[in-house]
Amino acid sequence: MDKQKLAITQTLQESLGAYERENPARFHMPGHKGRGLSGFWRDELQLWDVTELSNTDNLHAPSGAIAAAEESMARAYSAKASFFVVNGGTNALQAMILALDETDKLLLARDCHRSAVNGAALRGIHTDYISPRYDETRGLLGMVTPDDLDRALQETGATAALITSPNMYGFCADIEGLAKAAHKNGALLLVDSAHGAHFPFSDVLPRALGGYADVYVHSQHKTMDALTQAASLHLGECRITPEQLRKALAMTETTSPSYLLMASLDWSVYMAKRRDWTGQVARCIALEEKIEAIDGLSIFHEPVGIGVFERDRTRIVIDVTERGYTGYEAQTILEENHIYLEMADARRLVLITSPNDEKNWYDQLLDALSSLPKRVPRNAKTAGEEIRFSANEQRMGIREATFSRMQALPLDEAKGFVAAEPIGIYPPGIALVMPGEVIDQRAIDYLTTQERGGGTLFGVRDGKVFVVCQ
């Protein structure tokens, strides 16, 4: 019985127990890797699963322990104010957009997470798009540059820009330059930095956002010692007030927040100051050198021409096409060798590392990669191109499309129809088609090819997509 069929026949407890007993190498989120909570997680922790009491504080109106923990986090991230978020970076991103004024115009990077698209729909805000740089030859996604942002803000008159940095590949934008471009044009700089929560804790990591971004999101669970869904929202010196952000969070966040998640957020910041992130970067550099010594494998060191300002060296990105594989194929083989990754795409494997990694995982990874049978190298067209984040024909706004009457159509029959929700590949959760945009044949062909190759689609259910009724 294959893994997928086995998972269907197991209870959730059985599935998790089987994964634990497999004792795999974990190159995926959460950053604690099943180890970083030692000292925090105890058998009696079930007793900490409580509700808002007179002595446990209230997340939506904190004045005691939660308020003190948020103040400590704000100091760590050089923020004017920080907010614990228990519904993940999704909730934080949407709150950031909900806090904008009704008259604001949002410039949204097309590599944004789908939750930002939904946030724009909920707010009903006028939205324009900006595309990040893209290397067509290698199918490699880059960043929005300061010059690109300056130009787009002047063309659109947007008063807020939402940029993703770092992206899933660990590539980071020139945050200082972006902040200057935004503020020069009287716009706010909003940053989805879900994957960059660990940056402030070592000088060898990319630049932290404090002092540059106006509002920014971190997901501590992705790279640090926090439980899944534990995230944070941070405010810089700008026209948005702490009260506006608190109100925006309360609109979509649960009124029954998990105290275990909040406690793990506090723990993650405490431990991040004590983890050897500098040593982890050195470990990753040594690992990358060994990976590149394997015939047919390559690492992206300093991507040129796609706006990448710096790279998170704790994120390992391996191109396997010269070895003769798609990323999806190589991922399947690694899983058969008890190695689980954060994601794969048509060309690459993406590994999240942290100071909690076991040394033997790296040896296990190198053995498995070395054992991949050498095949005829695949070219970009054979391997499948990365998502192209170019503009599609837009017939209506995000909110109008999202809340219009809709119908389900087979993907291969949806050409010419208007998408009623974001459609793309997950991970990384980036939309190829936005709500309100026309689904064209290029998008259909790309999505179909990626799914056949092993990719997982979102916005597609049982082969069908939701489109606006004509």
C-alpha positions in Angstrom: 0.0 0.0 0.0 1.5 3.4 -1.0 1.8 6.3 1.5 -1.2 8.2 0.2 -3.6 5.3 0.5 -2.1 4.3 3.9 -2.7 7.9 5.2 -6.4 7.7 4.2 -6.9 4.5 6.3 -5.1 5.9 9.4 -6.5 8.1 12.1 -4.7 11.4 12.6 -3.0 10.1 15.7 -1.9 7.0 13.9 -0.5 9.1 11.0 1.5 11.4 13.4 2.7 8.4 15.4 3.9 6.7 12.3 5.8 9.8 11.2 7.4 10.1 14.7 8.4 6.4 14.6 10.0 6.8 11.2 12.4 9.2 12.9 13.0 11.2 9.7 15.3 14.0 8.8 13.1 17.1 9.0 14.0 19.8 6.6 10.6 21.5 6.8 8.7 23.8 9.2 8.1 24.1 12.1 11.6 25.3 13.0 11.7 23.5 16.4 12.0 20.3 14.3 10.4 18.2 17.1 13.3 19.1 19.3 13.4 22.8 20.1 10.7 22.7 22.7 12.7 20.7 25.2 12.4 22.6 28.4 9.1 24.2 27.3 7.0 21.1 26.5 6.2 18.9 29.5 3.7 16.2 30.2 1.8 18.6 32.5 1.5 21.2 29.7 -2.1 20.1 29.1 -2.8 22.0 32.3 -1.7 25.2 30.6 -4.5 24.9 28.0 -6.8 27.5 29.6 -8.9 30.4 28.7 -9.0 34.1 29.6 -8.9 34.3 33.3 -8.3 37.1 35.8 -4.6 36.1 36.0 -3.9 34.8 32.5 -4.6 38.1 30.6 -6.6 38.6 27.4 -5.0 38.5 23.9 -7.4 41.1 22.5 -7.0 43.5 25.4 -3.7 42.6 27.1 -2.7 44.3 30.3 -0.7 41.6 32.1 1.5 38.7 31.1 0.6 38.8 27.4 1.2 42.6 27.3 4.7 42.1 28.9 5.5 39.3 26.4 4.5 41.4 23.4 6.6 44.3 24.7 9.6 41.9 25.0 9.0 40.8 21.4 8.8 44.4 20.2 12.2 45.1 21.6 13.6 42.0 20.0 12.2 43.0 16.6 12.9 46.8 16.9 9.2 47.5 16.5 7.0 50.3 18.0 4.6 47.6 19.0 4.3 43.8 18.4 1.2 41.6 18.5 1.0 37.8 19.2 -1.1 36.1 16.5 -2.5 32.6 17.0 -4.1 32.1 13.6 -0.8 32.1 11.7 0.8 34.5 9.3 -2.5 34.3 7.3 -4.3 36.2 10.1 -1.5 38.7 10.5 -1.3 39.5 6.7 -5.1 40.0 6.5 -5.1 42.2 9.6 -2.3 44.3 8.1 -4.5 45.0 5.1 -7.7 45.5 7.1 -5.9 48.2 9.1 -5.5 50.3 5.9 -7.9 53.3 5.4 -10.9 52.9 3.1 -9.3 55.5 0.7 -6.0 53.7 0.5 -4.8 52.0 -2.7 -2.8 48.8 -2.4 0.1 47.8 -4.6 0.3 44.0 -4.2 3.4 42.0 -5.3 2.2 39.2 -7.5 4.3 36.7 -5.5 2.2 37.4 -2.4 0.7 34.6 -0.4 -2.9 33.8 -1.3 -4.0 35.0 2.2 -3.0 38.6 1.2 -5.3 38.3 -1.8 -8.1 37.2 0.4 -7.3 40.1 2.8 -7.6 42.6 -0.1 -11.0 41.0 -0.9 -12.2 41.3 2.7 -11.1 45.0 2.9 -12.6 45.8 -0.5 -9.5 47.9 -1.2 -8.5 49.1 -4.7 -5.6 46.9 -5.7 -2.9 47.1 -8.4 -0.1 44.6 -8.9 3.7 44.7 -9.3 5.7 41.8 -10.5 8.9 40.6 -9.0 12.0 40.1 -11.2 12.1 36.7 -12.9 14.8 34.7 -14.6 13.1 32.9 -17.5 16.1 30.8 -18.4 16.3 29.2 -15.0 12.7 29.6 -14.0 13.8 31.5 -10.9 11.7 33.9 -8.9 13.4 37.1 -7.6 12.4 40.2 -5.8 10.7 43.6 -6.4 13.5 46.2 -6.6 13.4 49.8 -5.2 13.4 51.2 -8.8 10.5 48.9 -9.8 8.6 50.0 -6.7 9.2 53.7 -7.2 8.0 53.4 -10.8 4.9 51.4 -9.9 3.9 53.8 -7.1 4.2 56.8 -9.4 2.1 55.0 -12.1 -0.6 53.7 -9.9 -0.8 56.3 -7.1 -0.9 53.5 -4.6 -0.6 54.6 -0.9 0.6 51.2 0.4 2.8 48.5 -1.1 2.9 44.9 0.2 6.1 43.1 -0.6 7.2 39.5 0.2 10.8 39.2 1.6 12.2 36.6 2.0 10.4 34.4 -0.4 10.2 30.6 -0.2 13.7 30.3 -1.7 15.3 32.5 1.0 15.8 35.4 -1.4 15.5 38.8 0.2 14.8 42.3 -1.2 16.6 45.5 -0.5 14.3 46.5 2.4 16.1 49.8 3.1 15.8 50.8 -0.6 12.2 49.7 -0.8 11.4 51.8 2.3 13.0 54.8 0.8 11.1 54.4 -2.4 7.8 53.9 -0.6 8.2 56.8 1.7 9.4 59.1 -1.1 6.0 58.5 -2.7 4.1 58.9 0.5 3.2 55.2 0.7 3.4 52.6 3.5 5.8 49.7 3.1 4.1 46.5 4.3 6.2 43.3 4.3 5.3 39.7 4.5 8.4 38.3 6.2 6.8 35.1 7.4 10.0 33.2 6.7 12.3 35.8 8.2 11.5 35.7 11.9 15.0 34.6 12.8 16.8 37.4 11.0 17.4 39.7 14.0 19.3 37.1 16.0 22.6 37.0 14.0 24.7 39.5 12.0 25.3 36.9 9.3 21.6 36.6 8.6 19.8 39.0 6.3 18.9 42.5 7.5 16.0 42.6 9.9 12.9 44.8 9.1 12.8 47.0 12.2 13.4 50.7 11.3 12.5 50.1 7.7 9.1 48.5 7.1 6.0 50.2 8.4 4.1 47.0 9.2 5.5 43.5 8.9 4.6 39.9 9.6 6.7 37.1 11.0 5.8 33.4 11.5 8.0 32.2 14.3 6.8 28.7 13.8 8.4 28.4 10.4 12.0 28.8 11.5 12.0 29.2 15.3 11.0 27.3 18.4 7.3 28.0 18.3 4.3 25.7 17.7 2.6 25.6 14.3 0.3 28.6 13.8 2.2 30.9 16.1 3.0 34.2 14.4 3.4 37.9 15.0 2.5 41.3 13.6 4.8 44.3 14.0 4.3 48.0 13.7 6.9 50.7 12.9 6.7 54.4 13.0 3.8 55.3 10.6 0.3 56.6 10.4 -1.3 53.2 11.4 -1.8 53.1 15.2 -1.5 50.1 17.6 -5.2 50.4 18.2 -6.0 50.0 14.5 -3.9 46.8 14.3 -5.4 45.4 17.5 -8.9 46.0 16.1 -8.0 44.5 12.7 -6.6 41.4 14.3 -9.8 41.0 16.5 -12.0 41.0 13.4 -10.6 37.8 12.0 -8.7 36.1 14.9 -10.3 33.6 17.2 -11.8 34.8 20.4 -10.6 31.6 22.1 -6.8 32.0 21.6 -4.5 29.1 22.5 -2.4 29.9 25.5 0.0 27.1 24.4 0.6 28.9 21.1 1.1 32.2 22.9 3.5 30.7 25.4 5.5 29.1 22.6 5.8 32.5 20.9 7.3 33.9 24.1 9.6 30.9 24.3 10.7 31.2 20.7 12.0 34.7 21.2 13.7 33.8 24.4 15.4 30.8 22.8 16.3 32.6 19.5 18.6 34.9 21.5 20.4 31.7 22.8 20.5 29.6 19.6 23.7 29.6 17.6 22.4 31.1 14.3 25.9 32.1 13.3 27.0 28.6 13.7 24.0 27.3 11.8 24.9 29.5 8.8 28.4 28.0 8.9 26.9 24.5 9.0 24.7 25.3 6.0 27.7 26.7 4.0 29.6 23.6 4.6 26.6 21.4 3.6 26.1 23.4 0.4 29.7 22.8 -0.6 29.3 19.1 -0.1 26.0 19.1 -2.1 27.7 21.0 -5.0 30.4 18.4 -5.1 27.8 15.8 -6.2 27.6 15.7 -10.0 24.5 17.3 -11.4 23.4 19.3 -8.3 23.8 23.0 -7.8 23.0 25.7 -5.3 22.0 29.3 -6.0 24.6 31.4 -4.3 24.2 35.0 -5.5 21.3 35.1 -8.0 22.1 37.9 -10.5 19.7 40.2 -12.3 16.5 39.3 -10.4 16.6 41.9 -7.7 17.9 39.7 -4.9 19.7 41.8 -2.4 20.8 39.0 0.0 20.1 35.4 0.7 19.1 33.5 3.9 21.9 31.0 4.2 19.8 28.7 6.5 17.5 28.0 3.5 19.0 25.4 1.2 17.8 25.4 -2.5 19.1 22.6 -4.7 18.6 22.5 -8.5 18.4 18.8 -9.6 17.8 19.2 -13.3 21.4 18.5 -14.3 21.1 15.3 -12.4 18.1 14.4 -14.7 15.2 15.0 -12.2 12.4 17.3 -11.6 12.2 18.6 -8.0 9.0 16.6 -7.5 10.7 13.3 -8.5 13.7 13.9 -6.3 11.4 14.8 -3.4 9.6 11.5 -3.7 12.9 9.6 -3.7 14.2 11.5 -0.6 10.9 10.7 1.3 11.5 7.0 0.5 14.8 7.5 2.3 13.0 9.1 5.3 14.0 12.7 4.4 11.2 15.3 4.3 11.5 18.7 2.7 9.7 22.0 2.9 8.7 21.9 -0.7 9.8 21.1 -4.3 9.1 22.7 -7.6 9.7 21.6 -11.2 13.4 22.2 -10.9 14.4 22.5 -7.2 14.3 21.1 -3.7 13.8 23.6 -0.8 15.0 22.7 2.7 14.4 24.7 5.9 17.2 24.3 8.4 17.6 25.5 12.0 19.9 25.1 14.9 17.7 22.2 16.1 18.7 20.0 13.1 20.4 16.7 14.0 23.9 16.4 12.6 23.1 12.9 11.2 20.3 14.4 9.1 22.9 16.2 6.9 24.8 13.0 6.4 21.6 11.2 5.6 20.7 13.9 3.1 24.1 13.7 1.4 23.9 9.9 1.1 20.5 10.1 -0.5 21.5 12.8 -2.9 24.6 11.0 -3.9 22.6 7.8 -4.5 20.3 9.4 -7.0 20.9 7.5 -10.3 22.4 9.9 -12.8 20.1 10.6 -15.7 20.2 12.6 -18.9 20.1 16.3 -17.8 16.7 18.0 -18.2 16.5 21.4 -19.8 14.2 24.2 -18.5 11.4 23.4 -21.0 11.5 19.7 -20.1 11.6 20.4 -16.3 8.8 22.9 -16.5 9.1 26.6 -16.0 8.5 28.4 -12.8 5.3 30.5 -12.4 5.3 33.6 -14.5 4.1 36.5 -12.4 2.9 38.7 -15.2 -0.4 40.5 -15.4 -3.5 38.8 -16.7 -6.5 40.5 -18.2 -8.5 42.0 -15.3 -12.2 42.3 -15.7 -13.3 43.1 -12.2 -11.8 43.9 -8.8 -10.8 41.3 -6.2 -13.7 41.9 -3.9 -16.3 41.9 -6.6 -15.0 38.7 -8.1 -14.6 37.0 -4.7 -18.2 37.7 -3.6 -20.0 37.3 -7.0 -22.2 34.3 -7.8 -19.9 31.6 -9.1 -20.0 28.2 -10.8 -17.6 25.3 -10.9 -16.0 24.4 -14.3 -13.4 21.8 -15.2 -10.0 23.6 -15.4 -9.5 22.7 -19.0 -12.9 24.3 -19.9 -12.3 27.5 -18.0 -10.5 29.5 -20.7 -12.0 33.0 -21.0 -13.8 32.9 -17.7 -13.1 35.2 -14.7 -11.6 33.5 -11.6 -13.6 33.8 -8.5 -10.7 32.9 -6.2 -6.9 32.7 -6.3 -5.6 29.7 -8.4 -2.0 28.5 -8.1 0.4 25.9 -6.7 0.9 25.1 -3.0 3.4 25.3 -1.7 4.4 28.1 -1.9 0.7 29.3 -2.1 1.3 32.0 -4.8 -1.5 32.7 -7.2 -1.0 32.4 -10.9 -4.5 33.8 -11.5 -6.0 36.4 -9.1 -9.8 36.8 -8.5 -11.2 39.1 -11.2 -8.6 38.0 -13.8 -9.3 36.0 -16.9 -8.1 32.4 -17.0 -6.1 32.0 -20.2 -4.8 28.9 -21.9 -1.2 29.6 -20.7 -2.4 29.4 -17.1 -4.4 26.2 -17.8 -1.5 24.5 -19.5 1.0 25.5 -16.8 -1.2 24.3 -13.9 -2.1 21.1 -15.7 1.6 20.3 -16.4 2.7 21.1 -12.8 0.0 18.9 -11.4 0.9 16.0 -13.7 4.5 16.5 -12.7 3.7 16.2 -9.0 2.7 19.7 -7.9 -0.3 20.4 -5.7 -2.9 23.0 -6.9 -5.0 25.3 -4.8 -8.2 26.9 -6.1 -8.7 23.6 -8.0 -11.0 21.0 -6.5 -11.6 17.7 -8.1 -10.2 19.2 -11.3 -12.6 22.1 -11.2 -12.2 25.8 -10.6 -14.7 28.4 -9.4 -15.4 31.1 -11.9 -17.8 34.1 -11.9 -21.1 33.3 -13.4 -21.5 34.9 -16.9 
